[in-house]
């Protein structure tokens, strides 16, 4: 079975035989798959009236476990955005009734962001929809193949996830 990346690689081998284009065989497929996954994510989230960034914040709080709250700093670490961006996102989610700000009992100047019951329900429903989309993307692979692929991708992503700062 041939795909668009095979055609791209063949063209580069023809046009630039002096270059080793083997990395394109893997990383161009990863890039194309990421675009398809992004579309699937957007579809799953839009069915629950959520933007991808809203899903990221809500599910960070949901994964924290009861009482589903984190400090803004913890949310920054999990979502990889700036503090100004996070403040704006918390404001917008609070306006929608999906999160609430509470005083941090351990720091009089701090606040905690807590998932509301509606926020929890939306996060749970959107996650279920996302998993349906992702299962469809992976349907051609056996359980063993999915495990092997996950392990190989982990080898590539782990160094990026473990960079200090």
C-alpha positions as CSV (number, residue, x, y, z in Angstrom):
1,X,0.0,0.0,0.0
2,X,1.4,3.4,-1.1
3,X,0.7,6.7,0.6
4,X,1.5,10.3,-0.1
5,X,4.7,10.1,1.9
6,X,6.0,7.3,-0.4
7,X,5.4,9.6,-3.4
8,X,7.1,12.6,-1.6
9,X,10.1,10.5,-0.7
10,X,10.4,9.0,-4.2
11,X,10.3,12.5,-5.7
12,X,13.1,13.7,-3.3
13,X,15.2,10.7,-4.1
14,X,14.8,11.4,-7.8
15,X,15.5,15.2,-7.4
16,X,18.1,15.0,-4.7
17,X,19.9,11.6,-4.8
18,X,22.7,13.2,-2.8
19,X,20.6,13.5,0.3
20,X,19.5,10.8,2.7
21,X,15.7,11.4,2.9
22,X,15.0,8.4,5.1
23,X,13.9,10.6,8.1
24,X,11.0,11.8,5.9
25,X,9.6,8.3,5.8
26,X,8.9,8.4,9.5
27,X,8.6,12.1,10.5
28,X,6.5,13.2,7.5
29,X,4.0,10.4,8.5
30,X,4.1,11.5,12.1
31,X,3.4,15.1,10.9
32,X,0.5,14.0,8.7
33,X,-0.9,11.9,11.4
34,X,-0.7,14.8,13.8
35,X,-2.8,16.9,11.4
36,X,-5.5,14.1,11.1
37,X,-5.5,13.8,14.9
38,X,-5.9,17.5,15.3
39,X,-9.0,17.4,13.1
40,X,-10.4,14.5,15.0
41,X,-9.8,16.3,18.3
42,X,-11.4,19.4,17.1
43,X,-14.5,17.4,15.9
44,X,-14.7,15.6,19.2
45,X,-14.5,18.8,21.2
46,X,-16.8,20.9,19.0
47,X,-19.5,18.3,19.6
48,X,-19.3,19.3,23.3
49,X,-18.9,23.1,22.6
50,X,-15.3,23.1,23.6
51,X,-12.1,24.4,22.0
52,X,-8.9,22.3,22.3
53,X,-7.4,24.6,24.8
54,X,-10.6,24.4,27.0
55,X,-10.4,20.6,26.9
56,X,-6.7,20.8,27.9
57,X,-7.4,22.9,31.0
58,X,-10.6,21.1,32.0
59,X,-8.9,17.7,31.7
60,X,-5.9,18.8,33.6
61,X,-8.2,19.6,36.5
62,X,-10.2,16.4,36.0
63,X,-7.0,14.2,36.1
64,X,-6.0,15.9,39.4
65,X,-8.7,13.9,41.1
66,X,-11.3,15.1,43.6
67,X,-11.7,17.9,44.5
68,X,-10.5,18.6,40.9
69,X,-8.5,21.7,41.6
70,X,-5.0,23.0,40.8
71,X,-3.1,26.2,41.3
72,X,-2.7,28.4,38.2
73,X,1.1,27.5,38.3
74,X,0.3,23.8,38.2
75,X,-2.0,24.4,35.2
76,X,0.8,26.3,33.5
77,X,3.1,23.3,33.9
78,X,0.6,20.9,32.5
79,X,-0.6,23.0,29.5
80,X,2.7,24.7,28.6
81,X,1.3,28.2,28.2
82,X,2.4,31.6,29.7
83,X,0.9,32.9,32.9
84,X,-0.9,35.7,31.0
85,X,-2.4,33.2,28.6
86,X,-3.5,30.9,31.5
87,X,-5.1,33.9,33.4
88,X,-7.1,34.7,30.2
89,X,-8.1,31.0,29.8
90,X,-9.2,30.7,33.4
91,X,-11.3,33.9,33.1
92,X,-13.0,32.6,30.0
93,X,-13.7,29.2,31.5
94,X,-15.1,30.8,34.7
95,X,-17.4,33.0,32.6
96,X,-18.8,29.8,31.0
97,X,-19.3,28.3,34.5
98,X,-16.8,25.4,33.8
99,X,-14.3,26.4,36.5
100,X,-14.3,28.6,39.6
101,X,-11.5,30.4,41.5
102,X,-11.2,29.8,45.2
103,X,-8.8,31.2,47.8
104,X,-5.8,28.9,48.4
105,X,-5.9,27.9,52.1
106,X,-2.2,27.4,52.2
107,X,-1.3,30.7,50.6
108,X,-3.3,33.8,51.4
109,X,-2.3,35.5,48.2
110,X,-2.9,32.5,46.0
111,X,-5.9,31.0,44.3
112,X,-7.0,27.5,43.3
113,X,-8.9,26.8,40.1
114,X,-11.6,24.1,40.6
115,X,-13.7,22.3,38.1
116,X,-17.4,22.9,38.4
117,X,-19.8,19.9,38.1
118,X,-20.7,21.2,34.6
119,X,-17.0,21.5,33.7
120,X,-16.5,17.9,34.9
121,X,-19.4,16.6,32.8
122,X,-18.2,18.4,29.7
123,X,-14.6,17.1,30.2
124,X,-15.8,13.6,30.7
125,X,-18.1,13.7,27.6
126,X,-15.5,15.3,25.4
127,X,-12.9,12.7,26.5
128,X,-15.3,9.9,25.6
129,X,-15.8,11.4,22.2
130,X,-12.1,11.9,21.7
131,X,-11.4,8.3,22.5
132,X,-14.0,7.2,19.9
133,X,-12.2,9.3,17.3
134,X,-8.8,8.0,18.3
135,X,-9.9,4.3,18.3
136,X,-11.1,4.9,14.7
137,X,-7.7,6.3,13.7
138,X,-6.0,3.2,15.2
139,X,-8.5,0.6,14.0
140,X,-6.1,-0.8,11.3
141,X,-3.6,-1.8,14.0
142,X,-3.7,-4.8,16.2
143,X,-3.3,-4.5,20.0
144,X,0.3,-5.7,19.6
145,X,1.0,-3.2,16.9
146,X,-0.5,-0.3,18.9
147,X,1.8,-1.3,21.8
148,X,4.8,-1.5,19.6
149,X,4.0,1.9,18.0
150,X,3.4,3.5,21.5
151,X,6.8,2.2,22.6
152,X,8.6,3.5,19.6
153,X,7.0,6.9,19.8
154,X,7.8,7.1,23.5
155,X,11.5,6.7,22.6
156,X,11.2,9.7,20.4
157,X,9.1,11.9,22.6
158,X,10.6,11.2,26.1
159,X,13.7,13.3,25.6
160,X,11.6,16.3,24.8
161,X,9.3,15.7,27.8
162,X,12.3,15.5,30.1
163,X,14.1,18.7,29.2
164,X,14.7,20.9,32.3
165,X,13.0,24.3,32.4
